[in-house]
Amino acid sequence: MTDAGQNRIAQIRLKTAAIIPAYREEQHISDVVCRTRQQLDHVVVIDDGSSDNTARCAREAGAEVIVHGQNRGKGEAIKTGLRHWLDRQFIYVIILDADGQHLPEEIDRFMATAAQAGDRSFFLGNRMNNPTGMPFIRRLVNRYMSNRISRICRQKIPDTQCGFRMLDRQLIPELLDGSNRFDYETEMLIIASSKGYRIESVPITTVYADQVSSIHPARDTIRFFKLMRRYQRV
């Protein structure tokens, strides 16, 4: 990369903050925060009503911490983080999960893509170029949902279920309503697309170790199809 490109990435880094929604993640949160702070100076963890030491561990690792008094859902946790950074000096916001499935070291990939992208871009992690390690059922569900959502968004999005993403601060006001659970991450893509944003895919690593999904198969599948019906009518 040229010196100009490196300088552009350095400028983006200074103007980027991170949001880490977390629910009962005391096992992983310290490591995720420490590694994220090696990439970015400003990190906020939203403890979504955890009953363990998630908030304390995140704070000791160097993050700002906002605690929900009760569990409100991942969507609400993300929105709390977006509101936190809305009136600050940052241009971009990175969102990544607290369970270690996203590698903070790959934040650089988002910045490199942003340095070359045009205006009105939304940057989304893509694990599907090399999904080795992703459970087979998740891989099938991901491809099915991504095809459905791509049609609604009118652009190809290979990994709509990835929570590792980077967005322009100017989009935040459009994202403060909507769903409050896991389907909110899908809704973000639909809203961004409707506002003329190009969803730029950023290749990232597929990581699955001891993580246990917080998605409720029946309940959250129903929410997904309700979301699809709502936007297909628009």
C-alpha positions as CSV (number, residue, x, y, z in Angstrom):
1,M,0.0,0.0,0.0
2,T,1.2,3.5,-0.8
3,D,2.2,6.0,1.9
4,A,-0.9,8.0,1.0
5,G,-3.1,4.9,1.6
6,Q,-1.4,4.3,5.0
7,N,-1.9,7.9,6.0
8,R,-5.6,7.6,5.1
9,I,-5.9,4.5,7.2
10,A,-4.2,6.2,10.1
11,Q,-6.6,9.1,9.8
12,I,-9.6,6.8,9.8
13,R,-8.3,5.0,12.9
14,L,-8.2,8.2,14.9
15,K,-11.8,8.9,14.0
16,T,-13.2,5.4,14.7
17,A,-14.8,4.1,17.9
18,A,-15.9,0.6,18.8
19,I,-19.1,-0.8,20.3
20,I,-19.1,-4.3,21.9
21,P,-22.6,-5.5,23.0
22,A,-22.2,-8.1,25.7
23,Y,-24.4,-10.4,27.7
24,R,-22.9,-12.8,30.3
25,E,-19.4,-12.7,28.6
26,E,-17.1,-12.6,31.6
27,Q,-15.1,-15.4,30.1
28,H,-14.1,-13.6,26.9
29,I,-14.8,-9.9,27.4
30,S,-11.4,-8.9,28.9
31,D,-9.4,-10.4,26.1
32,V,-11.7,-8.9,23.4
33,V,-11.5,-5.4,25.0
34,C,-7.7,-5.6,25.4
35,R,-7.2,-6.6,21.8
36,T,-9.7,-4.0,20.5
37,R,-8.0,-1.3,22.4
38,Q,-4.7,-2.2,20.7
39,Q,-6.5,-1.2,17.5
40,L,-8.7,1.7,18.7
41,D,-8.4,4.2,21.6
42,H,-12.2,4.4,22.2
43,V,-14.2,1.3,23.1
44,V,-17.5,1.1,24.8
45,V,-19.0,-2.2,26.1
46,I,-22.8,-2.4,26.6
47,D,-23.5,-4.9,29.4
48,D,-27.0,-5.9,28.5
49,G,-28.2,-6.9,32.0
50,S,-25.6,-9.6,32.7
51,S,-25.8,-11.5,36.0
52,D,-22.0,-12.2,36.0
53,N,-18.9,-10.0,36.1
54,T,-19.0,-8.9,32.4
55,A,-19.2,-5.2,33.3
56,R,-16.3,-5.3,35.9
57,C,-14.1,-7.3,33.5
58,A,-14.7,-4.9,30.7
59,R,-14.0,-1.9,32.8
60,E,-10.8,-3.4,34.2
61,A,-9.7,-4.1,30.6
62,G,-9.9,-0.5,29.7
63,A,-13.4,0.0,28.1
64,E,-16.0,2.5,28.9
65,V,-19.0,0.5,30.2
66,I,-22.7,1.2,30.0
67,V,-24.9,-1.2,31.9
68,H,-28.5,-2.0,31.1
69,G,-30.4,-2.8,34.3
70,Q,-32.1,-5.7,32.6
71,N,-31.6,-7.7,29.4
72,R,-33.1,-5.7,26.5
73,G,-31.7,-7.6,23.6
74,K,-28.7,-7.3,21.3
75,G,-30.4,-4.7,19.1
76,E,-31.0,-2.4,22.1
77,A,-27.5,-2.9,23.3
78,I,-26.1,-1.8,19.9
79,K,-28.5,1.2,19.8
80,T,-27.3,2.3,23.2
81,G,-23.7,2.2,21.9
82,L,-24.7,4.1,18.8
83,R,-26.3,6.8,20.9
84,H,-23.2,7.0,23.0
85,W,-21.0,7.9,20.1
86,L,-23.5,9.9,18.0
87,D,-22.5,13.4,19.3
88,R,-18.8,12.7,19.6
89,Q,-16.1,13.6,17.0
90,F,-16.0,10.1,15.4
91,I,-16.7,9.5,11.8
92,Y,-16.9,5.7,11.9
93,V,-18.2,3.1,14.4
94,I,-17.0,-0.5,14.5
95,I,-19.3,-3.1,16.0
96,L,-18.0,-6.5,17.1
97,D,-19.2,-9.3,19.3
98,A,-18.0,-10.0,22.8
99,D,-17.6,-13.7,22.6
100,G,-14.4,-13.9,20.6
101,Q,-15.9,-14.8,17.2
102,H,-14.5,-11.7,15.7
103,L,-10.8,-10.9,15.6
104,P,-10.1,-7.3,16.7
105,E,-6.9,-7.5,14.7
106,E,-9.0,-7.6,11.6
107,I,-10.4,-4.1,12.2
108,D,-7.5,-3.0,9.9
109,R,-9.3,-4.8,7.1
110,F,-12.4,-2.6,7.5
111,M,-10.3,0.6,7.6
112,A,-8.4,-0.4,4.5
113,T,-11.7,-1.0,2.7
114,A,-13.0,2.3,3.9
115,A,-9.9,4.1,2.7
116,Q,-10.7,3.0,-0.8
117,A,-14.5,3.1,-0.8
118,G,-16.8,5.9,-1.9
119,D,-19.2,7.8,0.2
120,R,-22.3,6.1,1.6
121,S,-20.7,2.8,2.2
122,F,-21.6,0.3,5.0
123,F,-18.8,-2.2,5.7
124,L,-19.8,-5.8,6.6
125,G,-17.7,-8.8,7.6
126,N,-17.8,-11.7,5.2
127,R,-16.9,-15.2,6.4
128,M,-18.4,-17.0,3.4
129,N,-15.3,-16.9,1.2
130,N,-13.8,-19.5,3.5
131,P,-16.5,-20.8,5.9
132,T,-14.4,-23.7,7.1
133,G,-15.1,-24.1,10.8
134,M,-18.6,-22.7,10.6
135,P,-21.1,-25.4,11.6
136,F,-22.8,-26.9,8.6
137,I,-26.4,-26.0,9.6
138,R,-25.3,-22.4,10.3
139,R,-23.7,-22.3,6.9
140,L,-26.9,-23.4,5.2
141,V,-29.1,-21.0,7.2
142,N,-26.7,-18.1,6.6
143,R,-26.7,-18.7,2.8
144,Y,-30.5,-18.9,2.8
145,M,-31.0,-15.8,4.8
146,S,-28.4,-13.8,2.9
147,N,-30.1,-14.6,-0.4
148,R,-33.4,-13.4,1.0
149,I,-32.1,-10.3,2.5
150,S,-30.0,-9.5,-0.7
151,R,-33.2,-9.5,-2.7
152,I,-34.8,-7.0,-0.3
153,C,-31.7,-4.8,-0.3
154,R,-31.4,-5.1,-4.1
155,Q,-27.7,-5.8,-3.8
156,K,-25.6,-8.9,-3.2
157,I,-24.6,-9.4,0.4
158,P,-22.9,-12.7,1.0
159,D,-22.9,-12.8,4.8
160,T,-25.8,-10.8,6.2
161,Q,-25.6,-12.7,9.5
162,C,-22.2,-11.3,10.4
163,G,-22.1,-9.0,13.4
164,F,-18.7,-7.6,12.6
165,R,-19.4,-4.3,10.8
166,M,-18.3,-0.7,10.4
167,L,-20.7,2.2,9.6
168,D,-20.6,5.9,8.9
169,R,-21.7,8.1,11.8
170,Q,-24.1,9.9,9.5
171,L,-26.2,6.8,9.2
172,I,-26.7,6.4,13.0
173,P,-29.8,8.6,13.4
174,E,-31.6,6.3,10.9
175,L,-30.7,3.2,13.0
176,L,-32.1,4.2,16.4
177,D,-35.5,2.7,15.9
178,G,-36.5,-0.8,14.8
179,S,-36.1,-4.2,16.4
180,N,-34.4,-4.9,19.7
181,R,-33.2,-8.4,19.3
182,F,-30.9,-10.3,16.9
183,D,-33.0,-9.3,13.9
184,Y,-31.9,-5.7,14.4
185,E,-28.6,-6.6,12.7
186,T,-30.5,-7.6,9.6
187,E,-32.7,-4.5,9.8
188,M,-29.6,-2.3,9.8
189,L,-28.7,-3.6,6.4
190,I,-32.1,-3.1,5.0
191,I,-32.3,0.5,6.4
192,A,-28.8,1.3,5.1
193,S,-29.6,0.0,1.6
194,S,-32.9,2.0,1.5
195,K,-30.9,5.1,2.3
196,G,-28.6,4.5,-0.7
197,Y,-25.7,2.9,1.1
198,R,-23.6,0.3,-0.7
199,I,-22.9,-2.8,1.5
200,E,-19.2,-3.5,1.1
201,S,-18.1,-7.0,2.1
202,V,-14.8,-7.3,4.1
203,P,-13.3,-10.8,4.2
204,I,-12.8,-11.9,7.8
205,T,-11.8,-15.1,9.6
206,T,-14.4,-17.7,10.6
207,V,-13.9,-18.4,14.4
208,Y,-15.9,-20.9,16.3
209,A,-14.5,-22.4,19.6
210,D,-16.4,-22.7,22.9
211,Q,-18.9,-20.0,21.9
212,V,-22.5,-20.9,22.5
213,S,-25.0,-19.0,20.3
214,S,-27.5,-16.8,22.2
215,I,-29.9,-17.1,19.2
216,H,-33.1,-18.9,20.1
217,P,-33.8,-21.1,17.0
218,A,-37.6,-21.0,17.0
219,R,-38.3,-17.6,18.4
220,D,-35.6,-15.7,16.4
221,T,-36.5,-17.5,13.2
222,I,-40.1,-16.3,13.6
223,R,-38.8,-12.7,14.2
224,F,-36.7,-13.0,11.0
225,F,-39.7,-14.0,8.9
226,K,-41.8,-11.2,10.4
227,L,-39.1,-8.8,9.5
228,M,-39.0,-10.1,6.0
229,R,-42.7,-9.7,5.6
230,R,-42.7,-6.2,6.9
231,Y,-40.0,-5.0,4.5
232,Q,-41.3,-6.9,1.5
233,R,-44.5,-4.9,1.8
234,V,-42.7,-1.6,1.7
